[in-house]
Amino acid sequence: MLYGRETEQDQIRRMLDRAGDGASCALVIHGEAGMGKTALLEYAAGVAGPGRVLRTVGIESEMELAFGGLHQLLWPVTGRLEQLPEPQAAALKAAFGLSGEAVRDRFSLGTAVLTVLSQAAGGGPLLCVVDDSQWLDRASLDALAFAARRLHGEGVVMLFGVRDGVPGGQITGLPRLRLHGLGPAAVDALLTDRVAALSPYARDQIVEQAQGNPLALLELPAALTAEQRAGHLNPITLPAGLSSPSSRIQEAFQEQIRRLPDPTRAMLLVAAADDSGDLDLVLRASARFGATLEDLEPAEHAALVLLTEHTVAFRHPLVRSATYQNAALARRLAAHRALADALDGEPGPGKHVDRRAWHLAAATTGADEAVAAEMVGVAQRAGGRQGTASASAAYERAAQLTADSAGRARLLAAAAFTSAEAGQFHRTAALTDRINALALDPVMLADFARVRAIVELDRGSPGGAARILLECADRISRSADLAPVLTEAVQTAQSSGDGRLLAEVAARLPDSPEYARARAMTGPLDAVRDTMGRARAGQGEAGFAERVLTGTYEQLFADHRAALDTATACVRECRERDMVGWLHTALHLLAEARLSLGLYGEARAAAAEGLAVAEQFGRRHRETYLRATLATLAALQGDGDRCASLSGAALEYADAHGIELAAAHAHRALGLLALGLGHAGDALTHLEAARARLGHPALAAFLLPDLVEAAVWAGQRERAAEPVELLARWAQAADRPAALALSHRCRALTGPEGETEQHFTAALHLHDAETTQPFERARTELLYGEWLRRERRRTDARSRLRTALETFEALDAQPWATRARTELQASGEAPDPDSRPNALLGRLSPQEREVVRLAATGATNREIATRLFLSPRTVGHHLYRAFPKLGIRTRTELAPLLGQEG
């Protein structure tokens, strides 16, 4: 029975009731130790019923064993692995050590978890209980949180129990429920029903110290003697200065443990040191201390442990903690050594090797090169299974076990790199502070600088990150070691928007072909054309960072088709080589290239995936850019609320961390929204704010056409003069038809009346020469048509406006389609507002729209689920809701319905 938790119980009941109707949801239940998180989870399991619950629990001593928690949760349904798509099945098998292969794609793994849960819920609502999430290994928690954030229509409820005040267990993007102390009525009922008679004095003292903590109310009295409960002695023997109820509970458990016989305490310590739940292992290890199964009976009678034929489990995590912490150091070391010996020679491909190595490391004091080597093996295997957090911990322990200073520096550097991959930036920062950079060779020194820059990007600013990289570049002489450092210095300096910092980077770039693109992106525009030939000649066998820089260069200088090819190749390489640390960056580049080419649905999918990756691994810097990209897509489609929300979030973080380029993109999204809606003054304000953020002309080029148009329509033509000239210089430097077309369009808006039509026709000719930007071509047609109508050339105007309208509708650029439709009506033609497929698509939610677009191509629900990181059941749910809105009954009608889309 739960006391004082009626509201929380009702919330859980409603979640499970909705799951019975096919809805899914997740909840993080958190609070200090003893508040009743586990009891609430048990209540939920009871409501769900037998056979409808999957469970896992975080174990402090095993939180470095990658995917242990996920394996425990999914073990009852592993028979469903063969029903998964091959990449998802392979990912789960690799994670569980069943195949000996490495996980190639974390997101295939996360999607596999979602699919398995969806399948398991096929016969009714399914409850997943994840207790003590703060002690779950990071790889498991990431995969489960990934799935929880994507639940929709599977009939799955996921509940996470997290203890406050303990490192680990961070779960973002899910609803949270905090458990507070019980009220007076619930406290009185609990003590009356569950606690043996206490004197009024003892009762008052217990209530005061427990502070409403249910477990404290039960366990503090259990630590008292009969005389103390009767009030004959000071009833509270615990130290008065303890800081919280949880520490007092632990003291109460320690008092109970101290009363047990020595052999019983020895067995409890062995179980606490490992707590795999394997009773046979505990018995084998405990035999070293002369303990047997019968010695566990006193602990079982005291309700400290729960035993089955094959398992031993502590009744509460604090019992395990109290057992371990109350033991002397020598006893703890002996327990770990006994467990290592018991695991020695156990069969299975890597099943026990890592656990044995960790116990050896825990049993070792001082340097031991053999154990250090074993920990390096643990790290390498954990990294191969995507357990980067576990790999980092293993590298750090190996560093502690080696006496070689250079080796220690290398191992700490490896720990820092892998912790950064895991998104543990506070840990990364602490590790880098311990590294002796003087002991690193040039390659390691370069990597060390790059990981320090990653930390700075997370905690500080891109300007600070660029200066870290420049300081490292000044210490490196070999060009091969220098290239990745300077490449990332270019990118971080660009992110800062600081023209002077970019000039500092440019001054350090060697005068060789492989740095030509970097010089073009950091130096004056006038020198860009001189470097383009050398840039192509110097590409050679570029590293990954250099290829990302190439894609950025292509995007900056309007070679959008090449940027798409580069970004596509980069994303493919990230997936094939499991380069998660780069995946969000590559996806951002891909989203921007697709956006420029008018591939809005594909751009949104890439940006949404990139944002999911960045959020998953705590890459706040890249999150900011991706939100700005999604805000721009929302602006193009006229979704003002979504645009404002995404832009606001991007600006809040960008302003706090000096990410000026991302801030400029966010302001541009707001400006583009206002411009499409006809609010020229607001558009000009946002676009000039964006322009003020950027100290290099190549970085500002993307927003200049919008700024010029806003200034002209706001009646502030003089404020367009400088942007027009800067745009012309950039277009000449880029020497691409797409860039020159924009320059001519802006000349048409601002130049002498006698040259207007000449510039418009030149712009359209250039658009036709490189058909890569349908949105920009349609804007040129719209502006040309508006000018023709004002010149009373209505027949000519209608032709231009009709073409613009068709393109805007095909792109689902609703504000611009409305503007073109209004102009067309003013010219004497009345188009049918519901004549285009996208008018129907506008009735759908963004998620429904993406599902429908993919279904129209013939993709199956399973294929769509893989693309969009959903479960197949959720895809089916979206189609079920979309069909009535589209006026159709089957998916075979989708392709004809959407066949007019461009």
Secondary structure in CASP SS format (residue, H / E / C, confidence):
PFRMAT SS
TARGET T0000
AUTHOR 0000-0000-0000
METHOD secondary structure of the structure
MODEL  1
M C 1.00
L C 1.00
Y C 1.00
G C 1.00
R C 1.00
E H 1.00
T H 1.00
E H 1.00
Q H 1.00
D H 1.00
Q H 1.00
I H 1.00
R H 1.00
R H 1.00
M H 1.00
L H 1.00
D H 1.00
R H 1.00
A H 1.00
G H 1.00
D C 1.00
G C 1.00
A C 1.00
S C 1.00
C E 1.00
A E 1.00
L E 1.00
V E 1.00
I E 1.00
H E 1.00
G E 1.00
E C 1.00
A C 1.00
G C 1.00
M C 1.00
G C 1.00
K H 1.00
T H 1.00
A H 1.00
L H 1.00
L H 1.00
E H 1.00
Y H 1.00
A H 1.00
A H 1.00
G H 1.00
V H 1.00
A H 1.00
G C 1.00
P C 1.00
G C 1.00
R C 1.00
V E 1.00
L E 1.00
R E 1.00
T E 1.00
V E 1.00
G C 1.00
I C 1.00
E H 1.00
S H 1.00
E H 1.00
M C 1.00
E C 1.00
L C 1.00
A C 1.00
F C 1.00
G H 1.00
G H 1.00
L H 1.00
H H 1.00
Q H 1.00
L H 1.00
L H 1.00
W H 1.00
P H 1.00
V H 1.00
T H 1.00
G H 1.00
R H 1.00
L H 1.00
E H 1.00
Q H 1.00
L C 1.00
P C 1.00
E H 1.00
P H 1.00
Q H 1.00
A H 1.00
A H 1.00
A H 1.00
L H 1.00
K H 1.00
A H 1.00
A H 1.00
F C 1.00
G C 1.00
L C 1.00
S C 1.00
G C 1.00
E C 1.00
A C 1.00
V C 1.00
R C 1.00
D C 1.00
R H 1.00
F H 1.00
S H 1.00
L H 1.00
G H 1.00
T H 1.00
A H 1.00
V H 1.00
L H 1.00
T H 1.00
V H 1.00
L H 1.00
S H 1.00
Q H 1.00
A H 1.00
A H 1.00
G H 1.00
G H 1.00
G C 1.00
P C 1.00
L E 1.00
L E 1.00
C E 1.00
V E 1.00
V E 1.00
D E 1.00
D C 1.00
S H 1.00
Q H 1.00
W H 1.00
L C 1.00
D C 1.00
R H 1.00
A H 1.00
S H 1.00
L H 1.00
D H 1.00
A H 1.00
L H 1.00
A H 1.00
F H 1.00
A H 1.00
A H 1.00
R C 1.00
R C 1.00
L C 1.00
H C 1.00
G C 1.00
E C 1.00
G C 1.00
V E 1.00
V E 1.00
M E 1.00
L E 1.00
F E 1.00
G E 1.00
V E 1.00
R E 1.00
D C 1.00
G C 1.00
V C 1.00
P C 1.00
G C 1.00
G C 1.00
Q C 1.00
I C 1.00
T C 1.00
G C 1.00
L C 1.00
P C 1.00
R E 1.00
L E 1.00
R E 1.00
L C 1.00
H C 1.00
G C 1.00
L C 1.00
G C 1.00
P H 1.00
A H 1.00
A H 1.00
V H 1.00
D H 1.00
A H 1.00
L H 1.00
L H 1.00
T H 1.00
D H 1.00
R H 1.00
V C 1.00
A C 1.00
A C 1.00
L C 1.00
S C 1.00
P H 1.00
Y H 1.00
A H 1.00
R H 1.00
D H 1.00
Q H 1.00
I H 1.00
V H 1.00
E H 1.00
Q H 1.00
A H 1.00
Q C 1.00
G C 1.00
N C 1.00
P H 1.00
L H 1.00
A H 1.00
L H 1.00
L H 1.00
E H 1.00
L H 1.00
P H 1.00
A H 1.00
A C 1.00
L C 1.00
T C 1.00
A H 1.00
E H 1.00
Q H 1.00
R H 1.00
A H 1.00
G C 1.00
H C 1.00
L C 1.00
N C 1.00
P C 1.00
I C 1.00
T C 1.00
L C 1.00
P C 1.00
A C 1.00
G C 1.00
L C 1.00
S C 1.00
S C 1.00
P H 1.00
S H 1.00
S H 1.00
R H 1.00
I H 1.00
Q H 1.00
E H 1.00
A H 1.00
F H 1.00
Q H 1.00
E H 1.00
Q H 1.00
I H 1.00
R H 1.00
R C 1.00
L C 1.00
P C 1.00
D H 1.00
P H 1.00
T H 1.00
R H 1.00
A H 1.00
M H 1.00
L H 1.00
L H 1.00
V H 1.00
A H 1.00
A H 1.00
A H 1.00
D H 1.00
D C 1.00
S C 1.00
G C 1.00
D E 1.00
L H 1.00
D H 1.00
L H 1.00
V H 1.00
L H 1.00
R H 1.00
A H 1.00
S H 1.00
A H 1.00
R H 1.00
F H 1.00
G C 1.00
A C 1.00
T C 1.00
L H 1.00
E H 1.00
D H 1.00
L H 1.00
E H 1.00
P H 1.00
A H 1.00
E H 1.00
H H 1.00
A C 1.00
A C 1.00
L C 1.00
V E 1.00
L E 1.00
L E 1.00
T C 1.00
E C 1.00
H C 1.00
T E 1.00
V E 1.00
A E 1.00
F E 1.00
R C 1.00
H C 1.00
P H 1.00
L H 1.00
V H 1.00
R H 1.00
S H 1.00
A H 1.00
T H 1.00
Y H 1.00
Q H 1.00
N C 1.00
A C 1.00
A C 1.00
L H 1.00
A H 1.00
R H 1.00
R H 1.00
L H 1.00
A H 1.00
A H 1.00
H H 1.00
R H 1.00
A H 1.00
L H 1.00
A H 1.00
D H 1.00
A H 1.00
L H 1.00
D C 1.00
G C 1.00
E C 1.00
P C 1.00
G C 1.00
P C 1.00
G C 1.00
K C 1.00
H C 1.00
V H 1.00
D H 1.00
R H 1.00
R H 1.00
A H 1.00
W H 1.00
H H 1.00
L H 1.00
A H 1.00
A H 1.00
A C 1.00
T C 1.00
T C 1.00
G C 1.00
A C 1.00
D C 1.00
E H 1.00
A H 1.00
V H 1.00
A H 1.00
A H 1.00
E H 1.00
M H 1.00
V H 1.00
G H 1.00
V H 1.00
A H 1.00
Q H 1.00
R H 1.00
A H 1.00
G H 1.00
G H 1.00
R C 1.00
Q C 1.00
G C 1.00
T H 1.00
A H 1.00
S H 1.00
A H 1.00
S H 1.00
A H 1.00
A H 1.00
Y H 1.00
E H 1.00
R H 1.00
A H 1.00
A H 1.00
Q H 1.00
L H 1.00
T C 1.00
A C 1.00
D C 1.00
S H 1.00
A H 1.00
G H 1.00
R H 1.00
A H 1.00
R H 1.00
L H 1.00
L H 1.00
A H 1.00
A H 1.00
A H 1.00
A H 1.00
F H 1.00
T H 1.00
S H 1.00
A H 1.00
E H 1.00
A C 1.00
G C 1.00
Q C 1.00
F H 1.00
H H 1.00
R H 1.00
T H 1.00
A H 1.00
A H 1.00
L H 1.00
T H 1.00
D H 1.00
R C 1.00
I C 1.00
N C 1.00
A H 1.00
L H 1.00
A H 1.00
L C 1.00
D C 1.00
P H 1.00
V H 1.00
M H 1.00
L H 1.00
A H 1.00
D H 1.00
F H 1.00
A H 1.00
R H 1.00
V H 1.00
R H 1.00
A H 1.00
I H 1.00
V H 1.00
E H 1.00
L H 1.00
D H 1.00
R H 1.00
G C 1.00
S C 1.00
P H 1.00
G H 1.00
G H 1.00
A H 1.00
A H 1.00
R H 1.00
I H 1.00
L H 1.00
L H 1.00
E H 1.00
C H 1.00
A H 1.00
D C 1.00
R C 1.00
I C 1.00
S C 1.00
R C 1.00
S H 1.00
A H 1.00
D H 1.00
L H 1.00
A H 1.00
P H 1.00
V H 1.00
L H 1.00
T H 1.00
E H 1.00
A H 1.00
V H 1.00
Q H 1.00
T H 1.00
A H 1.00
Q H 1.00
S H 1.00
S H 1.00
G C 1.00
D C 1.00
G H 1.00
R H 1.00
L H 1.00
L H 1.00
A H 1.00
E H 1.00
V H 1.00
A H 1.00
A H 1.00
R H 1.00
L C 1.00
P C 1.00
D C 1.00
S C 1.00
P H 1.00
E H 1.00
Y H 1.00
A H 1.00
R H 1.00
A H 1.00
R H 1.00
A H 1.00
M H 1.00
T H 1.00
G C 1.00
P C 1.00
L H 1.00
D H 1.00
A H 1.00
V H 1.00
R H 1.00
D H 1.00
T H 1.00
M H 1.00
G H 1.00
R H 1.00
A H 1.00
R H 1.00
A H 1.00
G C 1.00
Q C 1.00
G C 1.00
E C 1.00
A C 1.00
G C 1.00
F H 1.00
A H 1.00
E H 1.00
R H 1.00
V H 1.00
L H 1.00
T H 1.00
G H 1.00
T H 1.00
Y H 1.00
E H 1.00
Q H 1.00
L H 1.00
F C 1.00
A C 1.00
D C 1.00
H H 1.00
R H 1.00
A H 1.00
A H 1.00
L H 1.00
D H 1.00
T H 1.00
A H 1.00
T H 1.00
A H 1.00
C H 1.00
V H 1.00
R H 1.00
E H 1.00
C H 1.00
R H 1.00
E H 1.00
R H 1.00
D C 1.00
M C 1.00
V H 1.00
G H 1.00
W H 1.00
L H 1.00
H H 1.00
T H 1.00
A H 1.00
L H 1.00
H H 1.00
L H 1.00
L H 1.00
A H 1.00
E H 1.00
A H 1.00
R H 1.00
L H 1.00
S H 1.00
L C 1.00
G C 1.00
L C 1.00
Y H 1.00
G H 1.00
E H 1.00
A H 1.00
R H 1.00
A H 1.00
A H 1.00
A H 1.00
A H 1.00
E H 1.00
G H 1.00
L H 1.00
A H 1.00
V H 1.00
A H 1.00
E H 1.00
Q H 1.00
F C 1.00
G C 1.00
R C 1.00
R H 1.00
H H 1.00
R H 1.00
E H 1.00
T H 1.00
Y H 1.00
L H 1.00
R H 1.00
A H 1.00
T H 1.00
L H 1.00
A H 1.00
T H 1.00
L H 1.00
A H 1.00
A H 1.00
L H 1.00
Q C 1.00
G C 1.00
D C 1.00
G H 1.00
D H 1.00
R H 1.00
C H 1.00
A H 1.00
S H 1.00
L H 1.00
S H 1.00
G H 1.00
A H 1.00
A H 1.00
L H 1.00
E H 1.00
Y H 1.00
A H 1.00
D H 1.00
A H 1.00
H H 1.00
G C 1.00
I C 1.00
E H 1.00
L H 1.00
A H 1.00
A H 1.00
A H 1.00
H H 1.00
A H 1.00
H H 1.00
R H 1.00
A H 1.00
L H 1.00
G H 1.00
L H 1.00
L H 1.00
A H 1.00
L H 1.00
G H 1.00
L C 1.00
G C 1.00
H C 1.00
A H 1.00
G H 1.00
D H 1.00
A H 1.00
L H 1.00
T H 1.00
H H 1.00
L H 1.00
E H 1.00
A H 1.00
A H 1.00
R H 1.00
A H 1.00
R C 1.00
L C 1.00
G C 1.00
H C 1.00
P H 1.00
A H 1.00
L H 1.00
A H 1.00
A H 1.00
F H 1.00
L H 1.00
L H 1.00
P H 1.00
D H 1.00
L H 1.00
V H 1.00
E H 1.00
A H 1.00
A H 1.00
V H 1.00
W H 1.00
A C 1.00
G C 1.00
Q C 1.00
R H 1.00
E H 1.00
R H 1.00
A H 1.00
A H 1.00
E H 1.00
P H 1.00
V H 1.00
E H 1.00
L H 1.00
L H 1.00
A H 1.00
R H 1.00
W H 1.00
A H 1.00
Q H 1.00
A H 1.00
A H 1.00
D C 1.00
R C 1.00
P H 1.00
A H 1.00
A H 1.00
L H 1.00
A H 1.00
L H 1.00
S H 1.00
H H 1.00
R H 1.00
C H 1.00
R H 1.00
A H 1.00
L H 1.00
T H 1.00
G C 1.00
P C 1.00
E H 1.00
G H 1.00
E H 1.00
T H 1.00
E H 1.00
Q H 1.00
H H 1.00
F H 1.00
T H 1.00
A H 1.00
A H 1.00
L H 1.00
H H 1.00
L H 1.00
H H 1.00
D H 1.00
A H 1.00
E C 1.00
T C 1.00
T C 1.00
Q C 1.00
P H 1.00
F H 1.00
E H 1.00
R H 1.00
A H 1.00
R H 1.00
T H 1.00
E H 1.00
L H 1.00
L H 1.00
Y H 1.00
G H 1.00
E H 1.00
W H 1.00
L H 1.00
R H 1.00
R H 1.00
E C 1.00
R C 1.00
R C 1.00
R H 1.00
T H 1.00
D H 1.00
A H 1.00
R H 1.00
S H 1.00
R H 1.00
L H 1.00
R H 1.00
T H 1.00
A H 1.00
L H 1.00
E H 1.00
T H 1.00
F H 1.00
E H 1.00
A H 1.00
L H 1.00
D C 1.00
A C 1.00
Q H 1.00
P H 1.00
W H 1.00
A H 1.00
T H 1.00
R H 1.00
A H 1.00
R H 1.00
T H 1.00
E H 1.00
L H 1.00
Q H 1.00
A H 1.00
S C 1.00
G C 1.00
E C 1.00
A C 1.00
P C 1.00
D C 1.00
P C 1.00
D C 1.00
S C 1.00
R C 1.00
P H 1.00
N H 1.00
A H 1.00
L H 1.00
L H 1.00
G C 1.00
R C 1.00
L C 1.00
S C 1.00
P H 1.00
Q H 1.00
E H 1.00
R H 1.00
E H 1.00
V H 1.00
V H 1.00
R H 1.00
L H 1.00
A H 1.00
A H 1.00
T C 1.00
G C 1.00
A C 1.00
T C 1.00
N H 1.00
R H 1.00
E H 1.00
I H 1.00
A H 1.00
T H 1.00
R H 1.00
L H 1.00
F C 1.00
L C 1.00
S C 1.00
P H 1.00
R H 1.00
T H 1.00
V H 1.00
G H 1.00
H H 1.00
H H 1.00
L H 1.00
Y H 1.00
R H 1.00
A H 1.00
F H 1.00
P H 1.00
K H 1.00
L H 1.00
G C 1.00
I C 1.00
R C 1.00
T C 1.00
R H 1.00
T H 1.00
E H 1.00
L H 1.00
A H 1.00
P H 1.00
L H 1.00
L H 1.00
G C 1.00
Q C 1.00
E C 1.00
G C 1.00
END
